[in-house]
């Protein structure tokens, strides 16, 4: 391949992790930076991709600065079938030029572990009937993202039982086009793991959490043997730990995300990110009245008037605090879809994790809305028979609203796989 045919062709090396998310993240970053046309992936979706960019190195550097799954990128200088041809083309090209006939004697520090420039030769072998055809490319430039190491969970101040893996949180932020000045919300924020990734990309983030002890960082730590949470362990402390508490973190609202009418206006959020509770490590909860047990009611009736009056007063005091009831998993995702219709602007994105059993998966079980378009559906395997899918929707229109501020175009599902059994019940049923 001659020099002109190698112009603006780059070799992208992807991480071996999360192969189902590569195309979605790559296309989202290209859309975010206005890179058109978006290069096409090879059909096999290998972790090596040869892609053409009209924008050259400038466009590639933009992608490298945002991507989590791309390990490095290299500009192709020569693409040949053997090392001999590579050397021959190198001798005839002006890629390497020599200035002067001797080297200076000045001693300079040498640091090969933290080199400023890395040149690499790749040998891509294709096996046909046990015959290896070697194609060597000389590499000019490489750059690593290194985001997931900076945000490792082991060094984070405040974590919970279900804190999102940093790498997946950054992927989710990329898929909703998190960018400077954008406004994002997590309706089930917990310890704020997903919000951290969006704030790193200079978005303004807001969380909603129904559990008082989680939102206020009170009680015992999730780490074994650590005891009670300290004053330096909170959602706000996590943002301060990474230097993100500079106005990007707007706070956490202690509220029930299923109560949509607490939001007055429509279409002022750019994106919604969520990892809803589906009953494995955290159970879903929403506000609601819990019926008193019959045993307690019987004991109250048998008590004397004075004791009965004291119990009623105690009961009334408890009712001054919001009670919580179980939040059915089938309702969680439909409510989340309706929340996206209410809060997102046109073109805004909603991204959340949806658990599935592989044996019964089909597109019919996915939540739908006439106001939202499914953009990406990426699978992360969990166990042999279970997985969860990152569903990314884009708002395409506003919903009609009644006089009572109720959506007239509700989210729906064709085949509700959780109408009889929850995801937790399905897991234990399959494992027994």
C-alpha positions in Angstrom: 0.0 0.0 0.0 1.5 3.3 -1.0 1.8 6.5 1.0 -1.3 8.2 -0.4 -3.5 5.2 0.4 -2.3 5.3 4.1 -3.1 9.0 4.5 -5.4 9.7 7.5 -5.7 5.9 8.3 -5.4 5.1 11.9 -5.2 1.8 13.8 -7.3 1.8 17.0 -6.6 -0.8 19.7 -9.5 -1.4 22.0 -9.6 -2.9 25.4 -10.6 -6.6 25.6 -13.3 -5.7 28.1 -16.9 -4.9 27.2 -16.7 -5.6 23.4 -20.5 -5.0 23.0 -20.0 -1.3 24.0 -17.2 -0.4 21.5 -19.3 0.7 18.6 -21.9 2.6 20.7 -19.2 4.5 22.6 -17.2 5.3 19.5 -20.2 6.6 17.5 -21.5 8.7 20.4 -18.1 10.4 20.8 -18.0 11.1 17.1 -21.4 12.6 17.3 -20.4 14.7 20.3 -17.5 16.3 18.5 -19.2 16.6 15.1 -16.9 14.1 13.4 -18.5 13.2 10.1 -18.7 10.8 8.5 -18.4 8.3 11.3 -15.9 5.6 10.2 -17.4 2.2 9.8 -16.3 -0.8 12.0 -15.3 -4.1 10.4 -18.1 -6.7 10.6 -16.2 -8.9 13.1 -15.9 -6.0 15.6 -12.3 -7.0 16.4 -10.4 -5.1 19.1 -8.2 -3.9 16.2 -9.9 -1.4 13.9 -8.4 0.3 10.8 -10.4 3.5 10.4 -10.2 6.5 8.0 -10.6 10.1 9.4 -10.9 13.1 7.2 -10.0 15.3 10.1 -6.7 13.5 10.6 -4.9 13.5 14.0 -7.0 16.3 15.5 -10.1 14.2 15.3 -8.4 11.2 16.7 -7.0 13.1 19.6 -10.6 14.3 20.5 -11.7 10.6 20.6 -8.7 9.5 22.6 -9.5 12.2 25.2 -13.0 10.8 25.8 -13.0 7.1 25.1 -12.7 4.5 27.9 -12.6 1.4 25.7 -9.9 2.6 23.3 -6.4 1.8 24.7 -4.4 3.6 22.0 -4.4 4.8 18.4 -1.6 4.8 15.8 -1.2 6.6 12.5 -0.4 4.2 9.7 2.7 5.4 7.8 3.4 2.2 5.8 1.2 -0.8 5.2 3.0 -3.7 3.6 3.0 -7.5 3.5 6.5 -8.1 4.8 9.3 -6.5 6.8 11.5 -6.2 3.7 9.0 -4.1 1.9 8.6 -1.9 5.0 12.4 -1.3 5.1 12.4 -0.6 1.4 9.6 2.0 1.6 11.2 3.6 4.6 14.5 4.1 2.7 12.6 5.8 -0.2 10.3 7.9 1.9 10.9 11.2 3.8 9.3 9.8 7.0 12.8 9.6 8.6 15.2 12.4 7.8 18.8 12.7 9.1 20.3 16.0 10.1 24.1 16.1 10.3 26.5 13.2 10.3 27.4 12.9 14.0 25.6 13.0 17.3 26.4 15.4 20.2 28.1 14.2 23.3 25.8 16.0 25.7 24.3 13.5 28.3 20.6 13.7 28.7 18.3 11.8 31.1 16.7 8.6 29.6 13.3 7.5 30.7 11.9 4.7 28.6 9.0 4.0 31.1 7.6 7.5 30.5 8.6 8.1 26.9 7.3 11.2 25.2 7.1 9.4 21.8 6.3 5.8 21.2 6.9 4.1 17.8 5.5 0.6 17.4 5.5 -2.0 14.7 2.4 -4.2 14.6 2.4 -7.6 13.0 -1.2 -8.6 12.1 -1.2 -12.2 11.1 -4.1 -13.9 9.2 -4.2 -17.6 9.3 -5.3 -19.4 6.1 -4.9 -23.2 6.3 -2.1 -22.9 8.9 -0.2 -20.4 6.7 0.4 -17.1 8.3 0.3 -14.0 6.2 2.1 -11.2 8.0 1.2 -7.6 7.4 3.4 -5.0 9.2 2.5 -1.4 10.0 4.9 1.1 11.3 3.4 3.3 14.0 4.0 7.0 14.8 1.7 8.0 17.6 0.0 6.5 20.6 -2.0 7.8 23.6 -3.7 6.0 26.6 -6.8 7.3 28.3 -6.1 6.0 31.9 -9.4 7.2 33.3 -10.5 4.0 35.0 -7.3 3.8 37.1 -7.9 7.4 38.4 -11.4 6.6 39.5 -10.8 3.1 41.0 -13.3 2.0 43.6 -10.6 0.9 46.0 -9.4 4.5 46.6 -12.9 6.1 46.7 -14.0 7.6 50.0 -17.7 6.7 49.9 -19.1 3.6 48.2 -22.2 1.5 48.6 -23.3 -2.1 48.0 -24.1 -1.4 44.3 -21.7 1.4 43.3 -21.2 1.4 39.6 -17.9 0.2 38.1 -16.0 3.3 37.0 -15.3 2.0 33.5 -19.0 1.3 32.9 -20.0 4.7 34.4 -17.7 6.5 32.0 -19.1 4.5 29.1 -22.7 5.4 30.2 -21.7 9.1 30.4 -20.2 9.0 26.9 -23.4 7.4 25.5 -25.6 10.2 26.8 -23.2 12.8 25.2 -22.1 14.3 28.5 -20.3 17.6 27.7 -19.4 20.9 29.3 -22.4 22.9 30.4 -24.9 20.1 30.0 -27.4 19.3 32.9 -27.7 15.6 33.9 -29.7 13.8 36.6 -29.5 10.4 38.2 -32.9 9.4 39.8 -31.3 6.6 41.7 -28.0 8.2 42.5 -27.0 6.2 45.7 -23.3 7.2 46.4 -23.0 9.1 43.1 -20.8 6.8 41.1 -22.5 7.5 37.8 -22.6 11.3 38.5 -18.8 11.4 39.0 -18.1 10.3 35.5 -20.5 12.9 34.0 -19.0 15.6 36.2 -15.5 14.6 35.0 -16.6 15.6 31.5 -17.6 19.0 32.9 -21.4 18.4 33.1 -23.5 19.8 35.9 -25.0 16.8 37.8 -27.9 16.4 40.2 -28.9 13.3 42.1 -32.2 12.0 43.6 -32.1 9.3 46.4 -35.0 8.0 48.5 -32.9 6.5 51.3 -32.1 9.1 54.0 -29.0 7.2 55.3 -27.5 6.8 51.8 -28.1 10.4 50.8 -26.8 11.8 54.1 -24.0 9.2 54.4 -25.1 8.0 57.8 -24.7 4.5 59.4 -22.3 1.7 58.7 -19.8 1.6 55.9 -20.2 -0.9 53.1 -16.5 -1.9 53.5 -15.9 -4.9 55.8 -14.6 -4.0 59.2 -14.6 -0.2 58.7 -17.4 0.6 61.1 -19.5 3.8 61.0 -19.1 6.3 58.2 -17.0 9.4 58.9 -17.4 13.0 58.1 -15.2 12.7 55.1 -17.3 9.9 53.6 -20.2 11.3 51.5 -21.3 12.0 48.0 -19.9 15.5 48.2 -16.6 14.2 49.6 -16.2 11.9 46.5 -16.5 14.9 44.2 -14.0 16.8 46.4 -11.6 13.9 46.3 -11.3 14.1 42.5 -11.4 17.9 42.3 -14.9 18.1 40.9 -16.6 20.0 43.6 -16.3 23.3 41.8 -20.0 23.9 40.9 -20.5 20.9 38.7 -22.0 18.9 41.6 -25.4 20.5 42.3 -26.4 18.2 45.2 -28.7 15.3 46.1 -32.4 15.6 46.5 -34.0 13.4 49.1 -37.1 12.4 47.3 -39.1 9.6 45.5 -38.3 9.5 41.8 -41.6 7.9 41.0 -43.4 11.1 42.0 -43.0 12.9 38.7 -45.2 15.9 39.6 -42.5 17.3 41.9 -40.8 18.5 38.7 -42.6 21.7 37.5 -41.2 22.2 34.0 -40.7 20.0 30.9 -37.5 19.5 28.9 -34.8 21.2 30.9 -32.4 18.2 31.4 -29.9 17.2 28.7 -29.6 13.6 29.9 -30.8 11.1 32.5 -28.4 8.3 33.7 -29.5 5.6 36.1 -28.8 2.2 37.5 -32.2 1.4 38.9 -32.5 -1.2 41.8 -33.7 -4.6 40.6 -33.7 -6.5 43.8 -30.3 -8.2 44.0 -28.1 -6.0 46.1 -30.6 -3.2 46.6 -34.4 -3.6 46.6 -36.6 -1.0 45.0 -38.6 1.3 47.3 -41.1 4.1 46.8 -43.3 6.1 49.2 -46.5 4.4 50.3 -48.5 3.4 53.3 -47.8 0.0 54.9 -50.7 -1.8 56.5 -50.2 -2.7 60.2 -49.9 -6.4 60.9 -53.0 -8.2 62.2 -51.1 -9.4 65.3 -50.4 -5.8 66.3 -54.0 -4.8 65.7 -55.3 -7.7 67.8 -52.9 -6.7 70.7 -54.1 -3.1 70.5 -57.7 -4.1 70.8 -56.9 -6.1 73.9 -55.1 -3.3 75.7 -56.7 -1.0 78.2 -57.9 2.4 77.1 -54.8 4.1 78.5 -52.4 1.8 76.8 -54.4 1.9 73.6 -54.2 5.7 73.6 -50.4 5.6 74.0 -50.1 3.1 71.1 -52.3 5.3 68.9 -50.1 8.3 69.7 -47.0 6.3 68.8 -48.6 5.2 65.6 -49.4 8.8 64.7 -45.8 9.9 65.3 -44.6 7.2 62.9 -47.0 8.4 60.2 -45.4 11.8 60.3 -42.4 10.2 58.5 -42.8 8.9 54.9 -43.3 5.1 54.9 -41.9 3.1 52.0 -43.4 0.1 50.2 -42.0 -2.3 47.6 -41.3 -0.9 44.2 -42.2 -3.5 41.5 -39.4 -3.9 39.0 -41.9 -3.8 36.1 -43.0 -0.3 37.3 -39.5 1.0 37.9 -38.5 1.0 34.2 -41.8 2.3 32.9 -41.8 5.1 35.4 -38.2 5.9 34.4 -39.3 6.1 30.8 -42.1 8.5 31.6 -39.6 10.6 33.7 -37.4 10.9 30.6 -40.3 12.1 28.5 -41.2 14.7 31.2 -37.7 16.0 32.0 -35.6 15.7 28.8 -35.3 18.2 26.0 -35.8 17.1 22.4 -32.6 15.2 21.5 -31.8 14.5 25.1 -30.8 11.0 26.1 -31.9 8.5 28.7 -29.6 5.6 29.6 -30.3 2.9 32.2 -29.4 -0.7 33.0 -32.1 -3.3 32.3 -31.7 -6.9 33.8 -32.6 -9.9 31.6 -32.6 -13.6 31.7 -31.0 -14.8 28.5 -33.4 -17.6 27.9 -36.4 -15.3 27.7 -34.8 -12.2 26.1 -36.4 -10.6 23.1 -37.0 -7.0 22.1 -40.6 -7.4 23.2 -39.7 -7.3 26.9 -37.9 -3.9 26.5 -39.8 -0.8 27.7 -41.1 1.5 24.9 -42.5 5.0 24.5 -43.8 6.8 21.5 -41.8 9.8 22.6 -38.4 8.0 22.9 -36.3 6.2 20.2 -34.0 3.3 21.2 -30.5 4.2 20.0 -28.3 1.6 21.6 -28.9 -1.8 23.3 -25.6 -3.2 24.7 -25.3 -6.4 26.7 -23.1 -7.0 29.7 -23.1 -10.7 30.7 -23.5 -11.3 34.5 -23.8 -15.0 34.9 -24.4 -18.0 32.6 -28.1 -17.3 32.3 -28.4 -13.6 33.2 -27.2 -10.3 31.8 -28.0 -6.7 32.0 -28.4 -4.3 29.0 -27.6 -0.7 28.8 -30.5 0.8 27.0 -30.0 4.3 25.5 -33.1 6.3 24.3 -33.3 9.6 22.6 -36.3 11.9 23.0 -37.9 12.7 19.7 -41.1 14.6 20.7 -43.0 16.0 23.7 -45.9 14.1 25.1 -49.5 15.3 25.3 -50.4 16.3 28.9 -53.8 16.4 30.6 -55.2 19.3 32.6 -54.0 17.5 35.8 -50.4 17.5 34.5 -50.5 13.7 33.6 -48.8 12.3 30.6 -51.3 11.0 28.0 -48.6 9.0 26.1 -47.4 6.5 28.8 -44.5 4.1 28.4 -45.5 0.5 27.8 -44.1 -3.0 27.2 -45.3 -5.6 24.8 -44.3 -8.6 26.9 -43.9 -7.9 30.6 -41.5 -10.6 31.7 -41.6 -9.5 35.3 -45.4 -9.5 35.8 -45.3 -12.7 37.8 -41.7 -13.1 39.0 -39.1 -10.5 39.9 -35.6 -10.7 38.5 -34.4 -11.9 42.0 -36.9 -14.7 42.0 -35.9 -15.8 38.5 -32.3 -16.0 39.5 -32.9 -18.2 42.5 -35.4 -20.3 40.5 -32.8 -21.0 37.8 -30.0 -21.7 40.3 -32.0 -24.2 42.4 
